[in-house]
């Protein structure tokens, strides 16, 4: 894993040989961003099973449950994490059924198949990003500014990114876009990660502080806002990085279209609205300190890591299967039930 806590100052990779370390890396945000968390969880489950000392299917079954539970208790909001774990639970059940009575060979088969499943899931993320990028690019202005929030780029997905994938595909298609990047306090995913990614790719950007968002949406020639998502409810309400809700409201006020770009795995059609999305509370220290230096007196601070943008502020949700518009109950359900096209 590329350590996202250290960017942009240092480019450091970690290798993990124990699923518990993968879980800790997700919790500590070595890796972050909903789809990337899903890929990491998949890799973590596969790693845990591959390295397991279980001698029988029953022992492996017990250990598998512990592995899934450990990885599932890392970050609560991004539904891709639970989507990936559920997919592995289904795959394990299938494999276990086929491996019953096969002894050691059966266990070896499960181990290999789960590693392959994790690699497949990662490749699917990459493919999904490209498709999201193609659908989304058509909605971007041919020239001018596009605003994003947080980091919904390659670092957050393991592909080309969702929101940044849309921007990358538009730029590749010849659009002359400059990206407005809010710094995204308190964890600074915008300043540290999105600015780094775009700069590496020579995509023009201007970094702004979060409190400049309204000013730029009103006066800055912004043609569209495109953000990622951590969980999208059946009605289209979308949880994303804290600050997204404010951007969406200000975008509507200033008649700037507001788009969410996310894979189908970020849909949670089991919940009716955003009210049911669990919001992660992170440490107060991430608010009271900047890069380890205290910037406030010793007072209480709040740190909800995400907010929910009501669907009425969202012009469209861009997925790898197409673009959903209001009423989202029907458009999202149709996309969720559709098949991927090549
Ligand atoms: O706390 P983070 O950095 O994991 O939050 C990330 C976001 O909110 C992203 O916008 C979202 O996960 C989409 S990433 C393609």
Boltz pocket constraint, residues with backbone or C-beta under 6 A from the ligand:
constraints:
  - pocket:
      binder: B
      contacts: [[A, 31], [A, 32], [A, 33], [A, 34], [A, 35], [A, 78], [A, 149], [A, 150], [A, 151], [A, 152], [A, 153], [A, 156], [A, 157], [A, 161], [A, 162], [A, 163], [A, 189], [A, 227], [A, 228], [A, 229], [A, 230], [A, 240], [A, 241], [A, 242], [A, 261], [A, 305]]
      max_distance: 6.0
